[in-house]
Amino acid sequence: MSHLFAFLRALEEGPQINSTQDLIVQASYLIASIFFILGLRSLTRPDSARRGMQQAAGGMLFAVVGTLLNSGILTYQWIILGLILGAIAGYPMAMKVPMTAMPQFIAFSHAFGAIAATLVGIVEYRHAFTPNELTGQTPGLSHGVAAALGFEVLFGALTVTGSFMAFGKLQELITGRPITFRGQNAVNMGLMAVAFGCFAMLIYQPDTAWAFYAMVALSLFLGVSMVLPIGGGDMPVVVSLLNSYAGLAAAATGFAIGNNVLIIAGALEGAGGFILSVMMSKAMNRSFANVIFGAFGSGAPAAAKEKGEAKESKTISAEDAAVQLAYAGSVVIVPGYGMAVAQAQHICRELMELIAKQGGEVKYAIHPVAGRMPGHLNVILSEAGIDYGALLTDVDDANRVLQTADVAVIIGANDIVNPDAEEDKSSPLYGMPIFRPWTAKTVYVIKRGKGTGFSGVENPLFFKDNALMLYGDAKNVIGSLVKEIKALDDSH
């Protein structure tokens, strides 16, 4: 609304110095805001997500152009250099990063967005208390602007190190298991209280430089210490929460420097990331506090060993599995991150088409927290040209279909099909809504080896009587199934 008011006010006031230029800037910001909102709305459905990305990109183009026309810009030298360097770095990254690496790529990009917000906050604060070369006076800060700058660097610095930590865990540069120590939560809460104390001091007395820089240092440390105890199974929630923090930092930047489009875009990102985090936590039947402080998966290895020794899983050859798939009336495929790693989505579509040619129906059960990023599997399947109508995105609906399915095929999924979530109260997964593939007549589990999933929790599904294992790379295993089904078809 601030864009609309500024736009109308410029029309009412008539020609002034720079009025046409300012009018164009405000109009660009208004158009950018509309495109951002439309893009966010389109991203709520997989079938319109591509359009949503295009709308958001169009909005960013208008925002950049409007900012470049700002009358306050004295020279474009450093701006042009930044645009060139950003394009040189960004284009190859966006084109070459595989879909399997998108979660860590997004965490990485969050970090750089937060770096920009944090640096702007630090520069604005230094400028406010640097004497003017002509007058010798310092501009100073009002309490409101000090609050905006403090909020900006508080969430910005936390997001910088938190995003780099998330990137390291997702890229497996550091362990995905929780790293904890005695009293860790108390230490984090204490440091957070001190950081907010510095924030309050900054608002009360804006020229207290030690409070400002202490808050920046504490926030950088908190980003590391708050992500370290979070296990791999919770990383999708962490990524969306860091997205929210980055948005809040951007909105605060907008308030601090008087840029309306930053306020709107940051508020949209902040609210969207927070809502998505809540939805992801709900999908796992866990609270925010449990995600942030629960150290999910830290006790998994011992329990996994005990279950693995209790019973052995049964295997099946691709030739035998292909026979049953070829004549199945109903097949439900449950993909997980293993399918993304193997880039098996295209061969999976070919398997789906072969089964459909034989008269069978194939559906994909997509769990809200499958993969390592919200919507990760939806995007990968859409990339392979699999129709949105074949996706079962509601857990209850998918379970009803699984009850009548001839075959359930698990491709690189672990936690989202783990019976312990319903049967074992001691399991860290207990209470999480899951798929029940064991209710189908037969379950085929395709996975690389006998190890646990990203969360480190063993899965007793693999030892059930109707579960049969096909070990190997998902793309190669499904390729073998496709080859065998084609051979069956040719023989007839």
C-alpha positions in Angstrom: 0.0 0.0 0.0 2.9 2.4 0.7 3.8 2.2 -3.1 0.2 3.1 -4.1 0.1 6.0 -1.7 3.4 7.3 -2.9 2.3 6.9 -6.5 -1.0 8.8 -6.0 0.7 11.5 -4.0 3.2 12.1 -6.8 0.4 12.4 -9.2 -1.4 15.0 -7.0 1.6 17.1 -6.2 2.4 17.6 -9.9 5.8 18.4 -11.5 8.7 19.0 -9.1 12.4 18.4 -9.1 13.0 14.8 -9.9 9.2 14.2 -9.8 9.0 12.2 -13.0 12.0 10.1 -11.9 10.5 9.5 -8.5 7.1 8.6 -10.1 8.8 6.0 -12.3 10.6 4.5 -9.2 7.4 4.2 -7.2 5.5 2.8 -10.2 8.3 0.2 -10.7 8.1 -0.7 -7.0 4.3 -1.0 -7.2 4.5 -3.3 -10.2 7.3 -5.4 -8.6 5.2 -5.9 -5.4 2.2 -7.1 -7.5 4.4 -9.6 -9.3 5.9 -10.8 -6.1 2.4 -11.5 -4.6 1.2 -13.2 -7.8 4.4 -15.3 -7.9 3.9 -16.4 -4.3 0.3 -17.3 -5.1 1.3 -19.3 -8.1 3.9 -21.2 -6.2 1.3 -22.8 -4.0 0.5 -25.4 -6.8 3.0 -27.5 -8.7 1.2 -27.0 -12.0 1.6 -23.2 -11.7 4.9 -23.1 -10.0 6.9 -22.4 -13.1 4.7 -19.4 -13.9 5.2 -18.3 -10.3 8.9 -18.3 -10.6 8.7 -16.3 -13.9 6.4 -13.8 -12.2 8.7 -13.4 -9.2 11.7 -12.9 -11.6 9.7 -10.3 -13.4 9.0 -8.5 -10.1 12.7 -8.6 -9.2 13.5 -7.0 -12.6 11.1 -4.1 -11.9 12.5 -3.8 -8.4 16.1 -3.6 -9.6 15.3 -1.1 -12.4 13.3 1.1 -10.0 16.2 1.1 -7.5 18.8 2.0 -10.3 16.6 5.0 -11.1 16.7 6.3 -7.5 17.7 9.9 -7.5 19.9 9.3 -4.4 22.4 7.3 -6.4 25.5 9.5 -7.2 27.6 7.0 -9.1 27.0 3.7 -10.8 30.6 2.5 -10.8 30.3 0.0 -7.9 26.7 -0.9 -8.7 27.6 -2.0 -12.3 30.6 -3.9 -11.0 28.3 -5.7 -8.5 25.8 -6.5 -11.2 28.5 -8.0 -13.5 30.1 -10.1 -10.7 26.7 -11.3 -9.5 25.7 -12.3 -13.0 29.0 -14.1 -13.7 28.7 -16.0 -10.4 24.9 -16.6 -10.4 24.1 -17.8 -13.9 26.6 -20.7 -14.0 25.5 -21.8 -10.5 21.8 -21.7 -11.4 22.4 -23.6 -14.6 24.8 -26.3 -13.4 23.5 -27.0 -9.9 21.6 -30.3 -10.1 18.1 -30.6 -8.6 19.5 -32.9 -6.0 21.7 -30.1 -4.7 18.9 -27.4 -4.6 18.4 -27.5 -0.8 22.0 -26.7 -0.1 22.1 -24.2 -2.9 19.1 -22.4 -1.4 20.8 -22.4 2.0 23.9 -21.0 0.4 22.0 -18.2 -1.3 20.2 -17.4 2.0 23.6 -16.8 3.5 24.7 -14.3 0.8 21.3 -12.5 1.0 21.8 -12.2 4.8 25.4 -11.0 4.3 24.1 -8.2 2.1 21.5 -7.2 4.7 24.0 -7.4 7.6 26.6 -5.3 5.7 24.1 -2.7 4.9 23.1 -2.4 8.5 26.7 -2.1 9.7 27.5 0.5 7.1 24.4 2.5 7.9 25.3 2.4 11.6 28.8 3.6 11.0 27.7 6.3 8.7 25.2 7.6 11.3 28.0 8.2 13.7 30.8 9.4 11.3 31.3 13.2 11.4 30.4 15.0 8.3 33.5 16.3 6.4 32.1 19.8 6.0 30.2 20.4 9.2 31.9 18.0 11.5 28.5 16.9 12.9 27.3 13.3 13.1 23.8 12.5 11.6 23.0 10.2 14.5 20.1 7.8 14.7 16.5 8.0 15.9 15.2 5.3 18.2 13.0 3.9 15.4 15.9 3.6 12.9 18.2 2.2 15.5 15.5 -0.5 16.2 15.3 -1.3 12.5 19.1 -1.5 12.1 19.4 -3.7 15.2 16.7 -6.0 14.0 18.3 -6.2 10.6 21.8 -7.2 11.8 20.4 -9.4 14.6 18.5 -11.7 12.2 20.9 -11.1 9.3 24.0 -12.2 11.1 22.2 -15.2 12.6 21.1 -16.2 9.1 24.6 -15.9 7.6 26.2 -18.5 9.9 23.1 -20.6 10.3 22.7 -20.9 6.5 26.4 -21.8 6.1 25.9 -24.5 8.8 22.8 -25.8 7.0 24.7 -25.9 3.7 27.5 -27.9 5.4 25.1 -30.4 6.8 23.2 -30.8 3.5 26.4 -31.0 1.4 27.7 -33.5 4.0 30.8 -31.4 4.6 30.0 -31.8 8.3 28.0 -34.6 9.9 24.2 -34.5 9.5 23.8 -35.9 13.0 23.0 -33.5 15.9 26.2 -32.2 17.6 25.3 -31.6 21.3 26.9 -30.9 24.6 25.6 -30.7 28.2 23.7 -27.5 28.8 23.7 -26.5 25.2 20.1 -25.2 25.2 20.7 -23.2 28.3 23.8 -21.7 26.7 21.9 -20.8 23.5 19.1 -19.3 25.5 21.5 -17.3 27.6 23.4 -15.9 24.6 20.1 -15.1 22.9 19.0 -13.2 26.0 22.2 -11.2 26.0 21.8 -10.4 22.3 18.3 -9.1 22.9 19.6 -7.2 25.8 22.1 -5.4 23.5 19.3 -4.8 21.1 17.2 -3.1 23.8 20.3 -1.0 24.8 20.7 0.0 21.2 17.1 1.2 21.0 17.4 3.1 24.3 20.7 4.7 23.4 21.5 4.4 19.7 25.1 5.7 20.0 26.1 2.7 22.2 28.5 1.2 19.6 29.6 -1.7 21.9 26.1 -2.9 22.1 25.6 -2.9 18.4 28.8 -4.8 17.6 28.4 -7.2 20.5 24.9 -8.0 19.1 26.4 -8.7 15.7 29.1 -11.1 17.1 26.6 -12.9 19.3 24.2 -13.4 16.4 27.0 -14.8 14.2 27.8 -17.3 17.0 24.1 -18.2 17.6 23.7 -19.1 13.9 26.3 -21.8 14.4 25.2 -23.0 17.8 21.5 -23.2 17.0 22.0 -25.3 13.8 24.6 -27.7 15.2 22.2 -29.6 17.4 19.6 -30.0 14.6 19.6 -33.4 12.9 19.3 -34.2 9.2 15.7 -35.2 9.4 14.8 -31.6 10.5 16.8 -29.8 7.8 13.8 -29.0 5.6 12.3 -27.0 8.5 15.6 -25.3 9.2 15.9 -24.2 5.6 12.4 -22.7 5.5 13.0 -21.0 8.9 16.3 -19.5 7.8 14.3 -18.3 4.7 12.0 -16.5 7.1 14.9 -14.9 9.0 16.4 -13.7 5.8 13.1 -12.1 4.8 12.8 -10.4 8.2 16.3 -9.0 7.8 15.5 -7.7 4.4 12.3 -6.0 5.6 14.2 -4.3 8.4 16.8 -3.1 5.8 13.9 -1.5 3.9 12.8 0.3 7.1 16.3 1.4 7.8 17.1 2.9 4.4 13.6 3.8 3.4 13.2 1.4 0.5 9.5 0.3 0.2 10.0 -2.7 -2.1 12.5 -4.2 0.4 9.9 -3.9 3.1 7.2 -5.7 1.0 9.4 -8.4 -0.4 11.1 -9.0 3.0 7.7 -9.2 4.7 6.4 -11.7 2.1 9.5 -13.9 2.4 9.5 -13.7 6.2 5.8 -14.6 6.6 6.0 -17.2 3.9 9.0 -18.9 5.4 7.5 -18.9 8.9 4.2 -20.3 7.6 6.0 -23.0 5.7 8.1 -23.9 8.8 4.9 -24.3 10.8 3.3 -26.5 8.1 6.5 -28.6 7.9 6.6 -29.1 11.7 2.9 -30.0 11.7 3.6 -32.5 8.9 6.1 -34.2 11.3 3.7 -33.8 14.2 6.4 -31.8 16.1 6.6 -28.4 17.6 9.1 -25.6 16.7 10.7 -26.0 20.1 11.2 -29.7 19.5 12.8 -29.1 16.1 15.1 -26.4 17.4 16.0 -27.9 20.7 15.2 -31.6 20.3 18.5 -32.9 18.8 16.5 -35.2 16.5 18.2 -38.5 15.7 21.0 -38.2 18.3 20.1 -41.5 19.9 19.3 -43.5 16.8 22.4 -45.6 16.1 22.1 -47.9 19.1 18.4 -48.6 18.5 19.1 -49.2 14.8 21.8 -51.8 15.6 19.4 -53.7 17.9 16.7 -53.8 15.2 19.1 -54.7 12.5 20.3 -57.8 14.4 16.8 -59.0 15.3 15.7 -59.8 11.7 17.1 -60.0 8.2 15.4 -58.4 5.2 14.5 -60.5 2.1 15.7 -59.6 -1.4 14.2 -60.2 -4.8 15.7 -60.1 -8.3 14.7 -57.4 -10.8 13.4 -60.1 -13.2 11.0 -61.5 -10.6 9.9 -58.0 -9.5 9.3 -56.9 -13.1 6.8 -59.8 -13.6 4.6 -58.7 -10.7 4.8 -55.0 -11.7 3.9 -55.7 -15.3 0.7 -57.4 -14.3 -0.2 -55.2 -11.3 -3.5 -53.4 -11.4 -2.5 -50.7 -8.9 1.0 -49.5 -8.1 2.0 -46.7 -5.7 5.5 -45.3 -5.9 6.8 -43.6 -2.8 9.9 -41.5 -3.7 12.5 -40.1 -1.3 15.8 -38.3 -1.4 17.4 -41.5 -2.8 15.5 -41.0 -6.0 16.7 -37.5 -6.3 20.3 -38.4 -5.7 20.2 -41.1 -8.4 18.3 -38.7 -10.7 15.9 -41.6 -11.4 12.8 -39.4 -12.1 13.0 -39.9 -15.9 13.4 -43.7 -15.8 10.7 -43.7 -13.2 8.3 -42.1 -15.6 9.2 -44.7 -18.2 8.4 -47.4 -15.7 5.1 -45.7 -15.0 4.2 -45.6 -18.7 5.1 -49.3 -19.2 2.8 -50.3 -16.3 0.0 -48.1 -17.7 0.5 -49.7 -21.1 -0.1 -53.1 -19.5 -3.4 -51.8 -18.0 -2.1 -50.8 -14.5 -2.5 -47.5 -12.7 0.4 -45.8 -11.1 0.3 -43.1 -8.4 3.1 -41.3 -6.6 2.8 -40.7 -2.9 4.6 -37.5 -2.0 5.1 -36.8 1.7 5.3 -33.1 2.8 8.8 -33.6 4.3 10.2 -35.9 1.6 13.6 -34.9 0.4 15.7 -32.2 2.0 13.6 -29.2 1.1 9.8 -28.4 1.0 8.5 -29.5 -2.4 11.8 -31.1 -3.4 10.2 -34.2 -4.9 7.3 -32.4 -6.5 9.8 -30.3 -8.5 11.9 -33.3 -9.5 8.9 -35.3 -10.7 7.5 -32.2 -12.5 10.9 -31.9 -14.3 10.4 -35.4 -15.6 7.0 -34.5 -17.0 4.9 -36.5 -14.6 1.4 -35.1 -14.4 0.3 -33.5 -11.2 -2.8 -35.6 -11.2 -0.7 -38.7 -10.6 0.6 -37.2 -7.3 -0.9 -38.1 -3.9 0.2 -35.2 -1.6 -2.2 -35.9 1.3 -1.0 -38.6 3.7 -4.4 -39.9 4.5 -5.4 -40.1 0.8 -2.2 -41.9 -0.1 -2.7 -44.4 2.7 -6.3 -45.2 1.5 -4.9 -45.9 -2.0 -2.0 -48.0 -0.5 -4.5 -50.3 1.2 -5.8 -51.5 -2.1 -2.6 -51.4 -4.1 -1.0 -54.5 -5.5 2.5 -53.2 -5.2 4.1 -50.3 -3.3 7.5 -49.3 -4.5 9.7 -47.3 -2.1 12.5 -45.5 -3.9 15.2 -44.1 -1.5 12.7 -43.2 1.3 13.2 -44.1 4.9 11.6 -41.9 7.6 8.3 -41.2 5.8 7.5 -45.0 5.6 8.9 -46.0 9.1 6.3 -48.0 11.1 8.0 -46.9 14.4 6.3 -43.5 13.9 3.1 -45.3 14.9 4.2 -48.3 16.8 7.2 -47.3 19.0 6.8 -44.5 21.5 10.5 -44.5 22.2 11.3 -43.6 18.6 12.2 -40.0 17.8 9.9 -40.4 14.8 6.8 -41.3 17.0 3.8 -39.2 16.1 4.9 -38.2 12.7 2.3 -38.8 10.0 3.7 -41.4 7.6 2.7 -43.6 4.7 1.8 -47.2 5.3 3.1 -49.1 2.3 3.1 -52.4 4.2 -0.7 -52.4 3.8 -0.3 -53.1 0.1 0.0 -56.7 -1.0 3.7 -56.4 -1.8 6.3 -53.8 -1.0 9.5 -53.4 -3.1 12.2 -51.3 -1.4 14.9 -49.8 -3.6 17.8 -48.4 -1.7 21.6 -48.2 -2.1 22.5 -50.3 0.9 21.5 -51.5 4.3 22.3 -48.2 6.1 19.8 -45.9 7.7 18.3 -42.8 6.2 19.5 -39.2 6.7 18.0 -39.0 10.2 20.0 -42.1 11.3 16.8 -44.0 12.4 16.5 -47.7 11.4 13.3 -48.8 9.5 11.6 -52.0 10.6 9.5 -51.9 7.3 12.4 -53.5 5.6 12.0 -56.6 7.7 8.3 -57.1 7.3 7.0 -60.3 5.6 5.7 -58.6 2.5 8.7 -56.3 2.0 11.4 -57.3 -0.6 14.6 -55.4 -1.1 16.2 -54.4 -4.4 19.7 -53.0 -3.5 21.5 -50.7 -5.8 21.4 -47.3 -7.4 17.8 -46.3 -7.9 18.3 -45.3 -11.6 20.1 -48.6 -12.4 17.6 -50.8 -10.5 14.5 -49.1 -12.1 16.3 -49.3 -15.5 16.6 -53.1 -15.0 12.9 -53.3 -14.1 12.1 -51.3 -17.3 14.3 -53.6 -19.4 12.7 -56.8 -17.9 9.1 -55.5 -18.5 10.0 -54.6 -22.1 11.3 -58.1 -22.6 8.1 -59.5 -21.2 6.1 -57.4 -23.6 8.2 -58.4 -26.6 7.8 -62.1 -25.7 4.1 -61.8 -26.0 
